[in-house]
Amino acid sequence: MTTPLNQSLTELPDRLCTWCQVPMKKRLVGGQQFVHYTCPKCVFQHTTRLGPKPPSPAH
């Protein structure tokens, strides 16, 4: 039986490493607002925001 967190990870898009072209590991970070990808071979990292970017504060 999968937990909601594991189920969410399987629904996230896979990503290939920019350098090695191997599938990257992924995990949710920042209160599940971001997906953090890490290459298991060369340790290249990339983070992607889930959903829309919040509005910037008014000046």
C-alpha positions in Angstrom: 0.0 0.0 0.0 1.4 3.4 -1.0 1.3 6.5 1.2 -0.1 9.8 -0.3 3.5 11.1 -0.4 4.7 8.1 -2.4 1.7 8.4 -4.7 2.4 12.1 -5.3 6.1 11.3 -6.2 5.0 8.8 -8.8 2.7 11.4 -10.4 5.5 13.9 -10.7 7.3 14.2 -14.0 10.6 12.3 -14.4 13.7 14.2 -15.5 16.9 13.1 -17.1 20.2 14.5 -15.9 21.4 17.4 -18.1 24.9 15.9 -18.1 24.6 12.1 -17.7 21.2 11.5 -19.3 20.3 9.1 -16.5 16.9 9.3 -14.6 17.2 11.6 -11.6 15.9 10.9 -8.1 13.1 13.2 -7.0 11.7 14.4 -3.6 9.3 17.0 -2.4 10.8 19.9 -0.4 9.6 23.3 0.9 6.3 22.2 2.3 5.7 20.1 -0.8 5.9 23.2 -3.0 9.0 22.2 -4.9 10.4 19.0 -6.5 14.1 18.5 -5.9 15.9 16.4 -8.5 19.3 14.8 -7.8 21.4 12.8 -10.3 22.6 9.5 -8.6 25.6 9.5 -10.9 27.1 13.0 -10.9 25.1 14.6 -8.1 23.7 17.4 -10.5 20.8 19.0 -8.8 17.7 20.9 -10.1 14.6 22.3 -8.3 11.2 23.0 -9.9 8.3 24.8 -8.3 4.9 23.0 -8.3 2.0 25.2 -9.2 1.9 28.9 -9.9 4.5 31.3 -8.4 3.0 33.4 -5.6 2.6 37.1 -6.3 5.4 39.4 -5.4 4.8 41.9 -2.6 3.7 45.3 -3.6 6.2 48.1 -3.1 
